[in-house]
Amino acid sequence: MTVESVMNKDPVTVSSTDTFGHAFQLLVERRVRSLPVVDDGRIYRGMFDLYDIWKLLLPRAALLDGDSLRDLSFIPGSREQLRDKLREAAQRPITDFLDADQAPAIYPKTTVIEAILLLHRYGGNLPVIDPKTRQLAGLVSAWEILELLR
Protein backbone atom coordinates (compact mmCIF):
# COMPACT_ATOMS: atom_id res chain seq x y z
CA MET A 1 0.00 0.00 0.00
CA THR A 2 1.31 3.48 -0.86
CA VAL A 3 0.84 6.88 0.76
CA GLU A 4 -1.09 8.02 -2.29
CA SER A 5 -4.10 6.14 -0.93
CA VAL A 6 -3.99 7.72 2.53
CA MET A 7 -2.48 11.20 2.11
CA ASN A 8 -4.38 14.43 2.61
CA LYS A 9 -4.57 15.66 -0.98
CA ASP A 10 -5.57 19.20 -0.03
CA PRO A 11 -3.46 20.31 2.95
CA VAL A 12 -3.36 23.88 4.20
CA THR A 13 -0.27 25.52 2.73
CA VAL A 14 1.58 28.83 2.87
CA SER A 15 3.26 30.62 0.03
CA SER A 16 7.02 31.04 -0.09
CA THR A 17 6.33 34.80 -0.20
CA ASP A 18 4.36 34.76 3.08
CA THR A 19 5.67 35.99 6.40
CA PHE A 20 6.33 34.24 9.69
CA GLY A 21 3.38 36.13 11.18
CA HIS A 22 0.96 34.83 8.55
CA ALA A 23 2.18 31.24 8.94
CA PHE A 24 1.99 31.49 12.73
CA GLN A 25 -1.62 32.69 12.53
CA LEU A 26 -2.54 29.81 10.20
CA LEU A 27 -0.98 27.22 12.52
CA VAL A 28 -2.95 28.56 15.45
CA GLU A 29 -6.25 29.06 13.58
CA ARG A 30 -6.18 25.66 11.88
CA ARG A 31 -4.60 23.86 14.86
CA VAL A 32 -2.12 22.05 12.64
CA ARG A 33 1.47 21.09 13.50
CA SER A 34 3.01 22.08 10.20
CA LEU A 35 2.40 23.83 6.91
CA PRO A 36 3.99 22.95 3.59
CA VAL A 37 5.57 25.97 1.94
CA VAL A 38 5.00 26.20 -1.81
CA ASP A 39 5.81 28.76 -4.49
CA ASP A 40 3.40 30.17 -7.09
CA GLY A 41 3.70 27.01 -9.20
CA ARG A 42 2.88 24.85 -6.14
CA ILE A 43 6.51 23.64 -6.10
CA TYR A 44 7.36 22.37 -2.62
CA ARG A 45 9.97 24.55 -0.87
CA GLY A 46 9.96 23.23 2.69
CA MET A 47 7.94 22.89 5.85
CA PHE A 48 7.08 25.47 8.50
CA ASP A 49 6.13 23.85 11.79
CA LEU A 50 5.77 24.24 15.54
CA TYR A 51 9.46 23.51 15.98
CA ASP A 52 10.28 26.69 14.07
CA ILE A 53 8.26 28.61 16.65
CA TRP A 54 9.90 26.81 19.57
CA LYS A 55 13.35 27.57 18.10
CA LEU A 56 12.45 31.24 17.94
CA LEU A 57 11.20 31.36 21.53
CA LEU A 58 13.93 29.32 23.24
CA PRO A 59 17.40 30.67 24.06
CA ARG A 60 20.09 29.40 21.70
CA ALA A 61 21.94 27.62 24.50
CA ALA A 62 18.91 25.38 25.04
CA LEU A 63 19.07 24.28 21.40
CA LEU A 64 22.69 23.11 21.34
CA ASP A 65 23.32 19.40 20.89
CA GLY A 66 24.92 17.39 23.63
CA ASP A 67 25.18 19.23 26.93
CA SER A 68 22.67 21.91 26.12
CA LEU A 69 21.11 24.10 28.71
CA ARG A 70 18.32 22.10 30.32
CA ASP A 71 17.21 24.20 33.29
CA LEU A 72 15.60 27.39 32.03
CA SER A 73 14.03 28.43 35.33
CA PHE A 74 16.34 31.46 35.56
CA ILE A 75 14.90 32.93 32.33
CA PRO A 76 11.78 35.01 33.01
CA GLY A 77 9.92 34.16 29.79
CA SER A 78 6.77 36.11 30.57
CA ARG A 79 3.83 36.02 28.19
CA GLU A 80 4.68 39.54 26.98
CA GLN A 81 8.36 38.70 26.40
CA LEU A 82 7.43 35.66 24.33
CA ARG A 83 4.89 37.69 22.37
CA ASP A 84 7.55 40.34 21.73
CA LYS A 85 9.75 37.69 20.11
CA LEU A 86 6.85 36.63 17.89
CA ARG A 87 6.12 40.25 16.95
CA GLU A 88 9.78 40.84 16.07
CA ALA A 89 9.71 37.86 13.70
CA ALA A 90 6.27 38.57 12.25
CA GLN A 91 7.43 40.35 9.09
CA ARG A 92 10.35 38.06 8.34
CA PRO A 93 9.96 35.88 5.23
CA ILE A 94 8.78 32.35 5.91
CA THR A 95 11.77 31.09 3.91
CA ASP A 96 14.06 32.29 6.75
CA PHE A 97 12.63 29.47 8.86
CA LEU A 98 13.02 26.51 6.48
CA ASP A 99 15.88 24.17 7.34
CA ALA A 100 17.50 20.95 6.22
CA ASP A 101 16.75 19.13 9.49
CA GLN A 102 13.13 18.57 8.61
CA ALA A 103 11.55 15.35 7.46
CA PRO A 104 12.36 14.53 3.85
CA ALA A 105 9.72 14.78 1.17
CA ILE A 106 8.28 11.50 -0.02
CA TYR A 107 6.52 10.44 -3.20
CA PRO A 108 2.99 9.15 -3.85
CA LYS A 109 4.36 5.64 -4.48
CA THR A 110 6.26 5.56 -1.15
CA THR A 111 4.97 2.66 0.89
CA VAL A 112 3.02 3.26 4.07
CA ILE A 113 5.58 1.28 6.08
CA GLU A 114 8.35 3.62 4.83
CA ALA A 115 6.20 6.59 5.85
CA ILE A 116 5.73 5.09 9.32
CA LEU A 117 9.51 4.80 9.67
CA LEU A 118 10.01 8.45 8.65
CA LEU A 119 7.24 9.62 10.98
CA HIS A 120 8.95 7.71 13.78
CA ARG A 121 12.33 9.26 13.00
CA TYR A 122 11.24 12.84 12.32
CA GLY A 123 7.82 13.29 13.89
CA GLY A 124 5.58 15.92 12.39
CA ASN A 125 4.17 15.49 8.91
CA LEU A 126 5.57 14.25 5.63
CA PRO A 127 5.17 16.28 2.46
CA VAL A 128 4.29 14.17 -0.57
CA ILE A 129 5.62 15.58 -3.84
CA ASP A 130 5.33 14.64 -7.48
CA PRO A 131 8.75 13.18 -8.44
CA LYS A 132 8.75 14.85 -11.87
CA THR A 133 7.37 18.32 -11.15
CA ARG A 134 8.31 18.70 -7.43
CA GLN A 135 4.78 20.02 -6.90
CA LEU A 136 3.11 19.29 -3.59
CA ALA A 137 0.74 16.35 -4.04
CA GLY A 138 -0.35 16.02 -0.42
CA LEU A 139 0.62 15.52 3.17
CA VAL A 140 0.84 12.45 5.39
CA SER A 141 0.54 12.68 9.14
CA ALA A 142 0.26 10.07 11.83
CA TRP A 143 -3.50 10.65 11.78
CA GLU A 144 -3.96 9.46 8.20
CA ILE A 145 -2.07 6.28 8.96
CA LEU A 146 -3.79 5.66 12.29
CA GLU A 147 -7.16 6.17 10.63
CA LEU A 148 -6.16 3.59 8.03
CA LEU A 149 -5.39 1.08 10.80
CA ARG A 150 -8.52 1.69 12.81
N, C-alpha and C positions, 0 to 999 in steps of 0.2 A: 504494500500500500504506500502511496506517495503523499506528500504534503499538499499536493494540488487538490486532493479530495477533502481536506480538512481546513485549509487555510481560510482566513478572513480575506475575501477578495476585494473588499472596499474599506480598508482601514482609514482612520483619520490620519491625515498627513499635514506637514507644514512645508512651505516653500523654502528653497535655499536662500531666498531674498528676505525671509521673515526675520524678526528679532527674537532675542531671548524672551523678552516680555510677552510677546504674542504666544510663543510656544509654551511658556509657563502657564499662561491663562488657559490654553487649550488642555494641558495636562490636568489642571485642577477642575475645570468645567466638565470634562469628559470622564474624569477619574480613570485615566489610563496610565500605565507605567512608562510608556515610550511612544514616540511619534517618529515614523519614517520621514526623512527629509528628502524631498524630490525637487528637481529643477522644473522649468517650464515645460519640458518635454516628458515629464514624469520619470526621468532618469534618476535612479536611486543614488543619493549622495552620502547618506549616513543615517545615524539614529540619534535622536535627542531623547534623553530619558531622565528618570528621577536621580540617577547617579550623577548627572551633570549638575543638578541643583545641589545635591549634597556636597559635591566637590567645591562648589562656589561658597557654600555656607561654612564649611569646616576650615580650620586653620591648616596651612600646608604641612606643618609638622605631623598632624594626625593622619596625613595621606601617604607618608613615606613608607616604603616597604621595610620589612624586618622589624627593627625596634622602634616603631613609630610611637608617637605620643598617644597614650591610651587614656589617661586621666585628664579630662578636660574641665574638671570642676572649678578650676581657677579662672576660667574664661567666662565673663558675665553672660554673653549670648542672650540678651533680652529680646523680646519680640520685636521691639523697634530697631535694635541693632541688626537683627537678621533681615528685617524688611528693608533696611537701608542698603544692605548688600544686594538684595534683589532689585531695588530701584536703580542702583548704580549699574547693574548689568542689563537693565531692561532694553536699552537701545542698541546693545551690541548685536552684531549679526549672529544668527543661529549657527553659521558655519564655524565660528570661533569655538564652539563647544563640541564639535565632532572629533572623535579620536579613534586611533587604531586599536584600542583595547576592547572595543565592543564586539559583540557576537558577529561572526561572519555572515554574509548573505548566503542564502541557499537557493536552490532552483526548484521549480514545480515538480520535477521528477525525483527530488531527494526523498529517500524513504523516511517514513515516520520514525523508525527506530534510530536513524541518524539524527533526526530532529530532536528526539528525546535526549540523546547523548549531548548535543550542543546546548539544549536548554539546561541540562544538568551542569555542564561546564561553565556556562556564561550567565545563566539566569535570564531574566527579561524576556524579550520577544525576538523572533527571528524574521528578518525581512526576506521575502521570497521575490527573486528577480528573474526576469526573462534572460536566459543565457546569451541570446543574440543581441537584444536591444538594450540591456541593462535597465529596462523600465521596471518599476515596482509592479509586481503581479499580485502581491498580497502580504499577509503577515500571519505568522504562526506563534501562538502563545501556549502556555501550559493548558489554558482553558479549552482550546480547540481539541487538544489531544485527550484531555481528561473527559471531555464530553463524548468523544469517540469511544472511549473505554467504558462509559457508564452503561 
